[in-house]
Amino acid sequence: MLTFSSRIPFFIAALGISLTLHAQPGAPKANDSTTPLHLLQPDYPVPYGQPKVDEVTGVLRRIYTYLDANTPTQLIDKETKKDIPSGGAFNPNAIFKPGDFRLISYEWGVTYTGMLLASEATGDARYADYTNKRLQFIADQVPYFRAQVLADPKANTPMRSVLVPHALDDAGAMCAAMIKASRAGGIKADLRPLIDNYINYIQTKEFRLADGTLARNRPQPNTLWLDDLFMSVPALAQMGKLTGDQKYYDEAVKQVTQFAKRMFNPQKGLYMHGWVEGMAVHPEFHWGRANGWGILTAVELLDVLPENHPGRPAILDLLKAHAKGLAAQQSGSGFWHQLLDRNDSYLETSATAIYVYCFARAINRGWLDPLAYAPAALLGWNAVATKVTQGGQVEGVCVGTGMGFDPAFYYHRPINPYAAHGYGPALLAGAEVINMLKKHTFEINDSSLQLTQKK
């Protein structure tokens, strides 16, 4: 792919145009009759065209290097800051040594999954080792913290959300990552007790509407958060794969179907962020990352849902409708906006990365037409790659966001490189783009990126 600095001289050389010739008196003018203007190189805001596998791999490696160095696995005393060796008496001041990000969160569940996929795509075991080392560390702390947490389930301790989850945010993404790590076979710890505890919370303890739809009582009573699809369904789907028990698949399909009938706008092909049972009219704010969680849920479910499951056609149709709606909202820079259909809202990295992953994954699985969606996926990846610094931080990521019913709330959410939401999606996107580049070839045809059709 040509760099920006190389494009203009290449163009001049290709056309055989001499700058000195044009400067001479009587030289022909460069106009539509003398010059093929369609060959003029556009001033793209992000690189345009097919990235190379080694370029994508380099981006992933920078993210890995940063995260590996800044998410330690060690207990310390929160007052003295000294390391606590394993095997000693319980220290009530024990905490996980702080790094740039927490080891236990839904965002880091996505990161653990992204590291596993990056290892598959690149063949580099270091990515999977990142996940396995940290999940092993978490599992090893269960005996150490169990008595403290069970004595006070609301205690602010590192293992509370693992041993006594209080919300879907605590349970779903971490559970799905643990199941994937267990299925991959690279971890020694028996994660099944933790997995079962998470699934039990999702299945029996989370608040639900009368029809069984997973819900919350904030910010209003009986509220659906689109985010909660991802905080529950992938874990249920992975549990179905792990156990072979169809009840988990059935519940996963049920949740997606019941969320979609309330929250998916078929005319726009987008989800609203929140739905409240008591609202007669719903302000539809099509928040970027929430729509990311929605399409990622469909992809995660289809990845493991049996081909003969009766709910599969409806989930596949929903994926296609959502992808079509999202593709229509992609900006000319490759990014998607914070509010997808409001082009004066800012461009946001984490949602863009999620869409890139989902488009590429769906193309690689045969669910989406590569002719239609692969160029959008590569444009989106090229945009995301510009937001990964040389030090491996992911910029342009919206911080954690609740639910609002006015535009200012979404327009002015801060962005920050320490917003944990950007790292897992960037890893997933890069890994699946590598897989797509290995399966498909591309060319610049009449100045536009096109999938090369096999003859």
C-alpha positions, -999 to 999 in steps of 0.1 A, spaced: 0 0 0 14 34 -9 21 58 19 8 93 18 42 108 10 47 84 -19 14 89 -36 19 123 -53 53 115 -70 39 81 -80 10 98 -97 31 123 -115 55 96 -127 26 74 -138 11 101 -159 44 112 -174 37 148 -165 67 172 -160 63 200 -136 89 219 -155 70 214 -187 39 229 -172 59 259 -160 71 267 -195 53 293 -216 30 276 -241 29 243 -222 -5 225 -223 -29 231 -194 -37 202 -171 -74 199 -176 -101 173 -183 -89 170 -219 -52 165 -212 -51 148 -178 -70 117 -164 -84 135 -134 -99 103 -120 -64 92 -112 -57 121 -89 -49 108 -54 -74 117 -27 -63 132 5 -76 104 28 -77 111 65 -67 75 73 -47 51 52 -68 36 23 -64 1 9 -54 -33 21 -32 -35 52 -5 -60 53 -7 -89 78 26 -79 94 13 -43 99 -18 -56 117 3 -80 137 26 -51 147 -4 -32 161 -15 -62 181 20 -67 194 22 -31 207 -11 -35 226 1 -68 241 34 -53 252 17 -24 269 -9 -45 287 15 -72 297 37 -47 314 9 -27 330 -15 -54 344 5 -72 371 -5 -104 389 5 -99 425 -10 -93 459 1 -64 480 -8 -48 513 -29 -18 505 -14 2 533 23 -8 532 23 -14 494 46 -44 501 41 -77 482 22 -105 500 38 -139 493 15 -167 484 7 -194 510 8 -172 541 -18 -163 566 -47 -141 553 -40 -104 553 -72 -84 554 -54 -55 537 -46 -77 507 -55 -62 473 -44 -69 437 -14 -48 429 -28 -19 409 -20 -16 372 -34 6 345 -65 -17 343 -84 -41 366 -79 -78 361 -115 -86 368 -141 -66 349 -164 -71 319 -140 -50 298 -112 -73 307 -133 -103 299 -133 -90 264 -96 -84 265 -90 -120 276 -110 -132 247 -92 -109 223 -59 -122 235 -70 -158 229 -81 -149 193 -49 -130 187 -29 -161 196 -49 -182 172 -46 -157 143 -9 -150 147 4 -183 161 21 -163 189 15 -181 222 23 -150 242 -13 -136 237 -29 -167 251 -4 -169 279 -15 -134 289 -50 -146 294 -41 -179 310 -17 -164 334 -42 -139 347 -72 -163 349 -49 -187 367 -40 -160 391 -76 -151 397 -85 -188 403 -56 -192 427 -70 -163 449 -103 -180 455 -93 -199 487 -74 -169 500 -104 -145 497 -134 -168 500 -140 -165 538 -136 -127 537 -161 -123 508 -186 -147 521 -186 -130 555 -193 -97 539 -207 -101 503 -206 -63 499 -170 -60 509 -148 -40 486 -123 -68 479 -107 -79 447 -126 -111 445 -161 -100 454 -174 -99 418 -161 -134 412 -174 -151 443 -206 -131 448 -215 -113 416 -241 -85 420 -248 -76 383 -245 -89 348 -215 -67 344 -198 -89 370 -207 -121 354 -211 -125 316 -179 -114 299 -156 -129 325 -176 -161 324 -174 -164 286 -137 -157 286 -132 -184 312 -151 -210 292 -132 -201 261 -99 -204 279 -110 -238 294 -120 -251 260 -87 -240 245 -69 -261 271 -41 -238 279 -49 -232 315 -42 -256 344 -67 -242 368 -102 -258 371 -123 -228 363 -156 -247 363 -166 -237 398 -163 -200 389 -180 -206 356 -209 -223 373 -212 -195 399 -214 -169 371 -240 -188 351 -260 -194 383 -262 -157 388 -273 -150 352 -299 -177 352 -314 -174 387 -304 -141 404 -305 -112 379 -337 -92 378 -361 -99 350 -392 -86 334 -424 -106 337 -416 -125 304 -381 -134 316 -361 -107 298 -330 -97 317 -334 -62 331 -323 -36 356 -341 -12 379 -319 18 370 -320 45 359 -357 37 358 -377 7 370 -379 -22 346 -352 -9 322 -335 -29 294 -299 -20 287 -287 -31 253 -253 -37 269 -268 -65 289 -272 -87 258 -234 -90 258 -232 -93 296 -253 -125 295 -258 -142 261 -222 -151 251 -218 -167 285 -250 -187 280 -240 -197 245 -205 -208 256 -221 -228 284 -242 -246 258 -210 -254 239 -192 -265 270 -220 -288 283 -240 -297 252 -272 -287 271 -296 -271 248 -313 -251 276 -285 -226 275 -289 -221 237 -326 -217 241 -322 -191 268 -296 -172 248 -319 -171 217 -348 -160 239 -329 -131 253 -318 -118 219 -353 -122 204 -370 -104 233 -345 -76 234 -347 -71 197 -385 -69 195 -384 -40 220 -352 -22 210 -342 -29 173 -354 -3 148 -358 -23 115 -361 9 94 -327 22 106 -311 -12 113 -300 0 147 -307 -6 183 -317 20 208 -295 21 239 -323 18 265 -359 7 268 -381 15 298 -413 -5 304 -431 26 318 -423 49 288 -451 55 263 -425 71 238 -389 60 237 -362 86 228 -340 65 205 -303 72 211 -283 48 189 -252 48 210 -222 33 192 -207 10 217 -240 -4 229 -248 -13 192 -214 -29 193 -224 -51 222 -256 -59 203 -239 -71 171 -211 -88 190 -237 -108 209 -252 -121 177 -218 -131 163 -208 -148 196 -241 -167 196 -239 -178 160 -203 -190 165 -216 -218 187 -253 -221 181 -260 -255 164 -269 -253 128 -302 -271 134 -313 -249 163 -348 -235 154 -338 -200 166 -307 -198 143 -324 -183 112 -339 -154 132 -305 -146 148 -288 -147 114 -314 -124 99 -310 -100 128 -272 -100 123 -276 -92 86 -302 -64 92 -279 -49 119 -248 -51 98 -266 -33 69 -278 -6 92 -243 -1 107 -226 -1 73 -248 28 62 -236 49 92 -198 45 87 -181 78 83 -158 87 54 -128 84 78 -136 47 86 -148 54 121 -183 53 134 -198 81 155 -206 81 192 -242 84 183 -244 65 151 -269 86 132 -257 120 144 -227 130 124 -218 159 146 -211 136 175 -175 125 178 -158 96 162 -153 67 186 -127 39 186 -141 11 206 -174 8 187 -155 10 154 -132 -18 165 -162 -40 175 -179 -35 141 -146 -43 123 -144 -75 143 -180 -85 137 -180 -77 100 -147 -96 95 -159 -126 116 -192 -128 98 -174 -126 64 -150 -154 75 -179 -175 87 -199 -170 55 -227 -150 71 -221 -117 53 -213 -110 17 -176 -102 15 -180 -81 -16 -203 -57 3 -187 -57 37 -150 -65 35 -140 -30 22 -159 -14 51 -141 -37 76 -107 -29 62 -114 8 62 -125 5 98 -94 -13 108 -72 12 91 -90 39 112 -86 19 145 -49 13 138 -43 51 137 -55 52 173 -30 27 187 0 46 199 36 34 195 33 27 232 3 4 227 -24 26 242 -58 28 224 -70 64 221 -104 78 212 -124 55 235 -155 66 253 -153 60 290 -179 39 309 -214 52 301 -247 48 318 -280 55 301 -294 89 291 -325 103 274 -310 135 261 -283 140 234 -259 160 255 -253 130 278 -238 110 249 -222 138 230 -200 149 258 -189 116 274 -152 119 279 -126 98 259 -95 85 276 -67 60 267 -73 44 301 -109 35 292 -106 -2 293 -133 -7 267 -110 -2 238 -84 -29 243 -104 -61 238 -122 -48 207 -89 -37 191 -74 -71 197 -105 -89 184 -106 -66 153 -69 -70 144 -70 -108 149 -100 -113 127 -88 -89 101 -56 -111 99 -79 -141 94 -98 -123 67 -66 -112 49 -55 -149 48 -88 -160 33 -94 -132 8 -74 -110 -16 -80 -74 -25 -70 -50 -52 -73 -14 -61 -96 -13 -91 -103 21 -106 -89 37 -74 -113 18 -50 -106 -11 -28 -123 -43 -41 -124 -79 -31 -107 -99 -58 -133 -125 -70 -120 -159 -78 -125 -171 -113 
